Amino acid sequence: MKISNTYLQLGTAFSESINPLPVADPHLLLWNLSLADQLALSQGLPDNENALAQLFSGNDLLPEASPIACVYAGHQFGQFNPQLGDGRAHLLCEFVDDHQQRWDLQLKGSGPTRYSRRGDGRCALGPAIREYLMSEALHALGVPTTRCLAVVTTGETVYRDLPKPGAVVTRIASSHIRVGSFQYFAAKGDVVSLKTLTDYTIDRHFPTLKAAANPVLELLGAVMDKQVTLIVEWMRIGFIHGVMNTDNTAISGETIDFGPCAMLGIYHPGTVYSSIDSGGRYAFGAQPSICRWNMARLAEALLPLIDEDQDKALAQAEALIADFSPRFEQAYQTMLGAKLGLDEIQQTDVALITELLEQMQEQQLDYTQTFHQLTRSLTEQQIATKLQDTLGNWYGQWRQRIGNDSKQQQAAQALMQQSNPVVIPRNHHVEAVLQACELTNSSAPADALLKVLRSPYQMLAETADYQDLPTDNDRHYQTFCGT
């Protein structure tokens, strides 16, 4: 492994150098061997579970590691906090894989830092396993995401609402630069550090922009494009992030922070499962508008660098932010069209798509199952007949739009099979696995679910075990922040 820490080199204004706090009795519970192999990490790590547990609990460090806790600000549920930061995480180092891609290696739950705000710096086992399960599921579903390399139990108790077994989770990310990272320096009026961060971000994530006439404005546009792609993919699979604060919005366009996340069951754009989102700010259907709001906050932070004339800077930034909604809508309609087997959206297709979503909401139909059944209905008459009864005239109009030619139907079904998963990480199955792992201190329940989640577009022998809907349709389901 080629290990470094270029973020540390930005200076003390950006982070605190601090080692993880050792834990009492670390044991490796989950190890992502395929990810380690993919990133060529296995070559530089010990082939020994005890040694890996020591490393990924923070008890031992890689020789070249220089752990830091990063500082950032953020809007949390619309309220600005000028200083947040890694209160229970340590960025151990960066490494470069065989494809010359740079990655962050971060521990979460590894002890308090300057930014802990009276927190204990620890993570409970349940949230650690949730992040591992959900990030692996999203990766397999084709959604940009950070991933987990390991979950290590600590042999210690974490106190939340109840005593919980503790854990440390290892996260792999393209970087941990957030919208809130820029907001921190903008709020302080530290334009020098803001420019340092911006130059670093362009160099690390968008190097082709360095030759642009206005690299900072182009950076804003590039980040917007990545966020549009991310949110469209969330909407495609029914993912609800639950806490889309600006400090949880990664510049890389990867999903980050899986605390109160959940999956949509019965289709309704107002669906909220997070216990801390009482106002529905981050509801399923609100995610596009919140993303636009977050991009506007990034634009505000970058204004001093876009143009020395702040009126000109504001005009350019506003024009770009105004373009967010058209960019998103085009990508969103294209995505929904693909879920319906339409490789090219016509004007009349928008009404067809809208009517389906309205019927799904009115009839309280499951999001994933409905699209899966539509996919199968192109070749299975029994399902087609059932959907004709459920969706009425709409189903006939859709079949007519697909066309009667067998080649047209085959092409449509192939596109739908790529867009519509046969299985998702259903909330009740995730919760059952978390409870079973906590009770047994074993990875077996998680391993069984992961086998299915890593092949979400294929019917394995075990897939049917995880396709059922919850008995109460998640009516009383709630997720909770891990802190």
MORA-V420728 format. One record per residue. SS is DSSP state (alpha for helix, beta for strand, coil for the rest). NEAR is the number of other C-alpha atoms within 12 Angstrom. D_LAST is the distance of its C-alpha to the last C-alpha in Angstrom with 2 decimals. Layout:
# MORA-V420728
ss={SS & SS}
near={NEAR & NEAR}
d_last={D_LAST & D_LAST}
This chain:
# MORA-V420728
ss={coil & beta & beta & beta & coil & coil & coil & alpha & alpha & alpha & coil & coil & coil & coil & beta & beta & beta & coil & coil & coil & coil & coil & coil & coil & coil & coil & beta & beta & beta & beta & beta & coil & alpha & alpha & alpha & alpha & alpha & alpha & coil & coil & coil & alpha & alpha & alpha & coil & coil & coil & coil & alpha & alpha & alpha & alpha & alpha & alpha & alpha & coil & coil & coil & coil & coil & coil & coil & coil & coil & coil & coil & coil & beta & beta & beta & coil & coil & coil & beta & beta & beta & coil & coil & beta & beta & beta & coil & coil & coil & coil & coil & coil & coil & beta & beta & beta & beta & beta & beta & beta & beta & coil & coil & coil & coil & coil & beta & beta & beta & beta & beta & beta & beta & coil & beta & coil & coil & coil & coil & coil & coil & coil & coil & coil & coil & coil & beta & beta & beta & alpha & alpha & alpha & alpha & alpha & alpha & alpha & alpha & alpha & alpha & alpha & alpha & alpha & alpha & alpha & alpha & alpha & coil & coil & coil & beta & coil & beta & beta & beta & beta & beta & beta & beta & beta & beta & beta & beta & beta & beta & coil & coil & coil & beta & beta & beta & beta & beta & beta & beta & beta & beta & beta & beta & coil & coil & coil & coil & beta & alpha & alpha & alpha & alpha & alpha & alpha & alpha & alpha & alpha & alpha & coil & coil & alpha & alpha & alpha & alpha & alpha & alpha & alpha & alpha & alpha & alpha & alpha & alpha & alpha & alpha & alpha & coil & alpha & alpha & alpha & alpha & alpha & coil & coil & coil & alpha & alpha & alpha & alpha & alpha & alpha & alpha & alpha & alpha & alpha & alpha & alpha & alpha & alpha & alpha & alpha & alpha & alpha & alpha & alpha & alpha & alpha & alpha & coil & beta & beta & coil & coil & coil & coil & coil & alpha & alpha & alpha & coil & beta & coil & coil & coil & coil & beta & coil & coil & coil & coil & coil & coil & beta & beta & coil & coil & beta & coil & coil & coil & coil & coil & coil & coil & beta & coil & coil & coil & coil & coil & coil & coil & coil & coil & alpha & alpha & alpha & alpha & alpha & alpha & alpha & alpha & alpha & alpha & alpha & alpha & alpha & alpha & alpha & alpha & alpha & alpha & alpha & alpha & alpha & alpha & alpha & coil & coil & coil & alpha & alpha & alpha & alpha & alpha & alpha & alpha & alpha & alpha & alpha & alpha & alpha & alpha & alpha & alpha & alpha & alpha & alpha & alpha & alpha & alpha & alpha & alpha & alpha & alpha & alpha & alpha & alpha & alpha & alpha & coil & coil & coil & coil & coil & coil & coil & alpha & alpha & alpha & alpha & alpha & alpha & alpha & alpha & alpha & alpha & alpha & alpha & alpha & alpha & alpha & alpha & alpha & coil & coil & beta & alpha & alpha & alpha & alpha & alpha & alpha & alpha & alpha & alpha & alpha & alpha & coil & coil & coil & alpha & alpha & alpha & alpha & alpha & alpha & alpha & alpha & alpha & alpha & alpha & coil & alpha & alpha & alpha & alpha & alpha & alpha & alpha & alpha & alpha & alpha & coil & coil & coil & alpha & alpha & alpha & alpha & alpha & alpha & alpha & alpha & alpha & alpha & alpha & alpha & alpha & alpha & coil & coil & coil & coil & coil & coil & coil & alpha & alpha & alpha & alpha & alpha & alpha & alpha & alpha & alpha & alpha & alpha & alpha & alpha & alpha & coil & coil & coil & alpha & alpha & alpha & alpha & alpha & alpha & alpha & alpha & alpha & alpha & coil & coil & coil & coil & coil & coil & coil & coil & coil & alpha & alpha & alpha & alpha & coil & coil & coil & coil & coil & coil & coil & coil & coil & coil & coil & coil & beta & coil & coil & coil & coil}
near={27 & 25 & 23 & 24 & 28 & 29 & 37 & 29 & 21 & 23 & 19 & 16 & 26 & 35 & 35 & 32 & 29 & 28 & 30 & 38 & 29 & 27 & 31 & 20 & 22 & 32 & 35 & 32 & 38 & 39 & 36 & 32 & 20 & 18 & 27 & 29 & 18 & 18 & 31 & 23 & 28 & 21 & 16 & 20 & 24 & 18 & 16 & 14 & 22 & 22 & 21 & 35 & 37 & 32 & 37 & 46 & 48 & 46 & 28 & 26 & 28 & 28 & 16 & 17 & 30 & 30 & 39 & 44 & 39 & 40 & 41 & 39 & 36 & 36 & 34 & 27 & 25 & 20 & 13 & 21 & 24 & 25 & 30 & 33 & 37 & 43 & 35 & 40 & 44 & 48 & 49 & 44 & 38 & 37 & 34 & 28 & 25 & 17 & 12 & 15 & 20 & 30 & 37 & 39 & 43 & 45 & 46 & 49 & 46 & 51 & 39 & 30 & 34 & 27 & 29 & 26 & 17 & 14 & 23 & 27 & 36 & 43 & 44 & 41 & 47 & 44 & 42 & 46 & 51 & 46 & 46 & 49 & 48 & 45 & 45 & 42 & 41 & 44 & 30 & 29 & 33 & 28 & 32 & 30 & 40 & 38 & 44 & 42 & 43 & 44 & 49 & 50 & 46 & 37 & 24 & 26 & 22 & 29 & 19 & 22 & 11 & 10 & 15 & 28 & 33 & 41 & 49 & 53 & 52 & 45 & 45 & 40 & 37 & 33 & 38 & 49 & 42 & 44 & 45 & 44 & 45 & 50 & 43 & 39 & 33 & 33 & 28 & 20 & 19 & 21 & 23 & 21 & 28 & 34 & 26 & 26 & 40 & 42 & 25 & 29 & 36 & 30 & 21 & 29 & 28 & 26 & 19 & 16 & 25 & 21 & 14 & 14 & 13 & 21 & 27 & 38 & 36 & 28 & 40 & 43 & 35 & 30 & 39 & 40 & 30 & 33 & 42 & 40 & 33 & 39 & 42 & 37 & 38 & 40 & 38 & 38 & 45 & 42 & 43 & 47 & 50 & 43 & 43 & 45 & 36 & 40 & 41 & 36 & 47 & 39 & 45 & 37 & 36 & 36 & 47 & 40 & 40 & 43 & 35 & 35 & 45 & 45 & 46 & 42 & 41 & 32 & 35 & 28 & 28 & 23 & 38 & 40 & 35 & 31 & 24 & 25 & 29 & 19 & 18 & 25 & 32 & 37 & 38 & 40 & 30 & 28 & 36 & 36 & 27 & 33 & 43 & 37 & 31 & 41 & 46 & 33 & 37 & 49 & 39 & 32 & 41 & 47 & 35 & 32 & 37 & 34 & 21 & 14 & 13 & 18 & 14 & 17 & 24 & 25 & 19 & 28 & 35 & 28 & 19 & 30 & 33 & 22 & 22 & 35 & 28 & 20 & 26 & 30 & 24 & 23 & 28 & 30 & 32 & 29 & 34 & 36 & 36 & 32 & 38 & 46 & 38 & 35 & 26 & 23 & 26 & 16 & 14 & 17 & 27 & 24 & 19 & 30 & 32 & 20 & 21 & 35 & 28 & 20 & 26 & 27 & 23 & 17 & 18 & 24 & 27 & 31 & 40 & 36 & 31 & 37 & 39 & 36 & 34 & 43 & 39 & 30 & 31 & 38 & 20 & 16 & 15 & 15 & 23 & 25 & 20 & 18 & 32 & 21 & 14 & 23 & 31 & 19 & 17 & 26 & 30 & 24 & 22 & 35 & 31 & 18 & 26 & 33 & 20 & 18 & 14 & 14 & 13 & 20 & 28 & 22 & 23 & 35 & 33 & 24 & 29 & 35 & 30 & 29 & 38 & 39 & 39 & 38 & 44 & 49 & 49 & 42 & 38 & 30 & 33 & 36 & 31 & 23 & 34 & 34 & 25 & 23 & 30 & 30 & 17 & 16 & 29 & 24 & 32 & 20 & 27 & 39 & 25 & 25 & 40 & 36 & 27 & 34 & 39 & 34 & 27 & 36 & 28 & 23 & 21 & 20 & 13 & 20 & 26 & 18 & 21 & 29 & 29 & 22 & 27 & 24 & 14 & 13 & 22 & 25 & 19 & 16 & 26 & 24 & 31 & 28 & 28 & 36 & 30}
d_last={32.54 & 33.12 & 30.26 & 29.69 & 27.18 & 28.73 & 25.69 & 25.97 & 29.60 & 28.83 & 28.50 & 26.38 & 25.56 & 23.32 & 21.20 & 20.89 & 22.52 & 20.50 & 20.44 & 17.59 & 17.29 & 19.28 & 18.15 & 20.47 & 21.66 & 20.64 & 21.99 & 22.09 & 20.94 & 21.20 & 23.43 & 24.34 & 27.98 & 29.18 & 26.81 & 27.81 & 31.42 & 31.14 & 29.87 & 32.35 & 29.67 & 31.28 & 34.28 & 32.44 & 30.19 & 31.37 & 32.45 & 30.97 & 27.84 & 27.49 & 27.89 & 25.39 & 22.82 & 23.56 & 23.25 & 20.06 & 18.20 & 19.30 & 21.88 & 24.65 & 25.08 & 27.50 & 30.49 & 30.16 & 26.40 & 25.38 & 21.57 & 20.10 & 16.95 & 17.78 & 17.76 & 17.64 & 17.48 & 16.66 & 17.29 & 14.22 & 15.81 & 19.06 & 18.33 & 18.92 & 16.99 & 19.46 & 17.24 & 13.82 & 13.81 & 12.34 & 10.07 & 9.37 & 12.18 & 15.92 & 18.61 & 21.14 & 24.07 & 25.77 & 28.40 & 31.20 & 32.16 & 35.75 & 35.77 & 34.94 & 31.52 & 28.97 & 25.44 & 22.31 & 21.01 & 17.40 & 15.21 & 11.43 & 9.82 & 13.09 & 12.58 & 12.36 & 14.50 & 16.28 & 13.60 & 10.64 & 11.39 & 11.28 & 8.00 & 9.02 & 8.82 & 8.26 & 7.31 & 8.54 & 11.83 & 11.52 & 9.18 & 11.39 & 14.46 & 13.56 & 13.48 & 16.69 & 18.38 & 17.73 & 18.60 & 21.69 & 22.64 & 22.51 & 24.49 & 27.09 & 27.32 & 28.23 & 25.24 & 24.35 & 21.05 & 19.31 & 19.67 & 18.45 & 20.93 & 19.50 & 17.01 & 17.70 & 16.92 & 16.70 & 18.50 & 15.92 & 13.80 & 10.08 & 9.67 & 7.40 & 9.99 & 12.18 & 12.80 & 11.89 & 13.64 & 12.06 & 12.79 & 13.29 & 13.98 & 16.75 & 16.95 & 20.36 & 20.83 & 23.93 & 22.15 & 18.93 & 20.91 & 19.43 & 21.03 & 18.91 & 20.62 & 23.90 & 22.74 & 21.83 & 25.43 & 27.02 & 25.50 & 26.87 & 30.19 & 30.17 & 32.34 & 33.27 & 29.74 & 29.16 & 32.31 & 31.34 & 28.07 & 30.06 & 32.79 & 30.42 & 28.68 & 32.11 & 33.39 & 30.52 & 29.94 & 33.03 & 35.92 & 38.60 & 37.71 & 39.03 & 42.53 & 41.76 & 43.49 & 40.18 & 37.44 & 34.69 & 35.63 & 35.92 & 32.42 & 31.08 & 33.13 & 32.04 & 28.32 & 29.11 & 30.96 & 28.10 & 25.73 & 28.47 & 28.79 & 25.08 & 24.80 & 28.12 & 26.93 & 23.81 & 26.30 & 28.70 & 26.55 & 24.62 & 21.13 & 18.73 & 15.99 & 14.20 & 12.75 & 15.81 & 15.07 & 17.53 & 15.09 & 14.39 & 18.18 & 19.73 & 23.34 & 24.33 & 23.78 & 21.44 & 18.57 & 15.30 & 11.60 & 11.71 & 8.41 & 10.40 & 13.77 & 16.80 & 20.58 & 23.25 & 25.67 & 28.23 & 29.00 & 28.07 & 26.95 & 24.99 & 22.71 & 19.08 & 16.67 & 13.31 & 12.69 & 11.59 & 14.79 & 17.29 & 19.92 & 20.01 & 19.64 & 18.36 & 20.61 & 22.39 & 25.54 & 24.00 & 22.56 & 25.88 & 26.26 & 22.74 & 23.48 & 26.71 & 25.02 & 22.73 & 25.92 & 27.62 & 25.03 & 25.73 & 29.41 & 29.15 & 27.63 & 30.45 & 33.29 & 34.62 & 35.19 & 36.59 & 39.71 & 41.00 & 42.34 & 39.26 & 41.13 & 41.87 & 38.32 & 37.03 & 39.68 & 38.89 & 35.12 & 35.66 & 38.09 & 35.67 & 32.79 & 35.41 & 36.06 & 32.53 & 33.29 & 36.58 & 35.09 & 32.30 & 34.71 & 37.14 & 34.59 & 33.10 & 36.57 & 37.56 & 34.56 & 35.38 & 38.99 & 38.21 & 36.39 & 39.74 & 41.90 & 43.09 & 43.33 & 44.62 & 43.63 & 46.57 & 46.51 & 47.11 & 44.17 & 41.68 & 43.09 & 43.02 & 39.33 & 38.52 & 40.55 & 38.78 & 35.31 & 36.79 & 38.27 & 35.09 & 33.27 & 36.23 & 36.70 & 33.02 & 33.45 & 30.84 & 30.12 & 30.22 & 33.04 & 35.20 & 35.38 & 35.83 & 38.70 & 40.24 & 40.28 & 42.00 & 44.36 & 46.32 & 47.75 & 47.23 & 49.51 & 47.96 & 44.62 & 46.54 & 48.40 & 45.26 & 43.69 & 46.96 & 46.68 & 43.03 & 43.25 & 46.94 & 48.73 & 45.69 & 45.87 & 49.52 & 48.94 & 46.25 & 48.54 & 51.32 & 49.16 & 48.38 & 52.10 & 54.39 & 55.18 & 53.74 & 52.73 & 50.82 & 48.98 & 48.22 & 46.84 & 44.72 & 43.32 & 42.56 & 40.58 & 38.71 & 37.91 & 36.23 & 34.21 & 33.36 & 31.35 & 32.61 & 29.17 & 25.54 & 22.31 & 22.74 & 19.70 & 21.32 & 22.27 & 18.87 & 17.46 & 20.54 & 20.11 & 16.53 & 17.88 & 21.03 & 19.49 & 17.42 & 20.65 & 23.02 & 21.09 & 23.08 & 22.69 & 25.66 & 24.01 & 22.00 & 25.20 & 27.23 & 25.05 & 24.79 & 28.58 & 28.94 & 26.21 & 27.82 & 31.05 & 30.00 & 33.47 & 35.45 & 36.32 & 35.83 & 37.12 & 33.58 & 32.45 & 33.75 & 31.46 & 28.46 & 30.19 & 30.37 & 28.74 & 26.59 & 28.91 & 27.37 & 26.83 & 23.06 & 24.11 & 21.45 & 18.74 & 15.21 & 12.07 & 8.51 & 5.49 & 3.81 & 0.00}
